[in-house]
Amino acid sequence: MKAKARRLRKNQTDAESRLWQRLRNRSLVGCKFRRQHPIGPYIADFVCIERRLVIEVDGGQHAAQVEADNSRTAYLESKGFRVVRFWNHQVLTEMDAVLERILAVITSF
């Protein structure tokens, strides 16, 4: 699982890369995010362990795998995480709105 996570970190999508630039180095209200982090049988795109928050950035292929994504979300929530999902297009074209949503979730704890 660790090897797969490393591969995913090296081959980020444009949306993941842009969001990572805004989340890394505790840039968002001092929260430490990790990218492509294994949680059980899944690899979360981004996770803040201290706030129990998982952020998923979904490409077009996720429209065809709704059931699998729902199972993934249910598993992560069963482990105490909140899951927030964004489409690649949202991250690429509405970064401020994406960050505002993440901030709203973080501050609602």
TILOMAR-651102 format. One line per 10 residues: number of its first residue (from 0); their letters; for each residue x, y, z of C-alpha. Coordinates in Angstrom, 2 decimals. Layout:
NUM = a = X,Y,Z ~ ...
end
This chain:
0 = mkakarrlrk = 0.00,0.00,0.00 ~ 2.87,2.38,0.79 ~ 4.44,1.79,-2.62 ~ 1.13,2.57,-4.33 ~ 0.78,5.77,-2.27 ~ 4.29,6.83,-3.33 ~ 3.41,6.24,-6.99 ~ 0.25,8.30,-6.62 ~ 2.21,11.15,-5.02 ~ 4.61,11.17,-7.97
10 = nqtdaesrlw = 1.76,11.08,-10.51 ~ -0.70,13.64,-9.15 ~ -3.43,15.09,-11.31 ~ -3.28,18.81,-12.05 ~ -6.14,19.38,-9.62 ~ -4.41,17.42,-6.84 ~ -1.17,19.30,-7.44 ~ -2.86,22.70,-7.27 ~ -4.81,21.85,-4.14 ~ -1.69,20.42,-2.51
20 = qrlrnrslvg = 0.09,23.74,-3.05 ~ -2.65,25.42,-1.00 ~ -2.77,22.78,1.78 ~ 0.90,21.96,2.33 ~ 3.14,23.43,5.03 ~ 0.20,24.06,7.36 ~ -1.00,26.80,5.01 ~ -4.68,26.41,5.89 ~ -5.29,27.54,9.50 ~ -2.23,25.63,10.68
30 = ckfrrqhpig = -3.62,22.19,9.82 ~ -1.14,19.56,8.69 ~ -2.31,17.69,5.63 ~ -0.80,14.55,4.15 ~ -1.33,13.54,0.55 ~ -2.00,10.06,-0.81 ~ -2.15,8.65,2.70 ~ -3.19,5.02,3.34 ~ -6.18,4.52,5.64 ~ -7.12,0.86,5.91
40 = pyiadfvcie = -7.60,-0.57,2.41 ~ -7.87,2.91,0.83 ~ -5.53,5.74,-0.05 ~ -6.98,9.16,0.75 ~ -6.06,11.99,-1.62 ~ -5.53,14.36,1.33 ~ -5.99,13.84,5.05 ~ -5.65,15.96,8.15 ~ -5.24,13.41,10.92 ~ -5.66,15.88,13.80
50 = rrlvievdgg = -9.01,17.13,12.42 ~ -10.09,13.69,11.15 ~ -10.75,15.15,7.70 ~ -10.34,13.41,4.34 ~ -10.47,15.40,1.11 ~ -11.08,13.51,-2.12 ~ -10.52,15.07,-5.54 ~ -12.49,13.09,-8.11 ~ -11.98,12.90,-11.86 ~ -14.60,11.98,-14.43
60 = qhaaqveadn = -14.17,8.23,-13.84 ~ -15.85,8.65,-10.45 ~ -19.20,9.35,-12.13 ~ -19.24,5.66,-13.09 ~ -18.18,4.34,-9.67 ~ -20.63,6.00,-7.32 ~ -21.28,2.79,-5.38 ~ -17.56,2.19,-4.79 ~ -17.09,5.81,-3.68 ~ -20.04,5.48,-1.29
70 = srtayleskg = -18.49,2.34,0.22 ~ -15.16,4.13,0.57 ~ -16.83,7.10,2.26 ~ -18.77,4.82,4.62 ~ -15.55,3.02,5.61 ~ -13.69,6.28,6.27 ~ -16.61,7.67,8.27 ~ -16.72,4.45,10.30 ~ -13.11,5.20,11.26 ~ -14.11,8.65,12.51
80 = frvvrfwnhq = -13.20,10.75,9.46 ~ -15.30,13.36,7.74 ~ -15.08,13.09,3.97 ~ -15.36,16.05,1.61 ~ -15.37,15.45,-2.15 ~ -14.63,17.84,-4.99 ~ -14.53,17.33,-8.74 ~ -11.25,18.10,-10.52 ~ -13.04,20.86,-12.41 ~ -14.09,22.54,-9.15
90 = vltemdavle = -10.54,22.55,-7.84 ~ -9.16,23.92,-11.11 ~ -11.75,26.65,-11.64 ~ -13.16,27.46,-8.18 ~ -10.17,27.16,-5.83 ~ -11.37,29.89,-3.46 ~ -14.76,28.19,-3.04 ~ -13.05,24.82,-2.47 ~ -10.79,26.28,0.22 ~ -13.75,28.05,1.86
100 = rilavitsf = -15.64,24.73,2.03 ~ -12.62,22.95,3.54 ~ -12.19,25.77,6.05 ~ -15.89,25.60,6.97 ~ -15.58,21.87,7.68 ~ -12.39,22.34,9.70 ~ -13.88,25.10,11.86 ~ -17.12,23.18,12.45 ~ -15.40,20.60,14.67
end
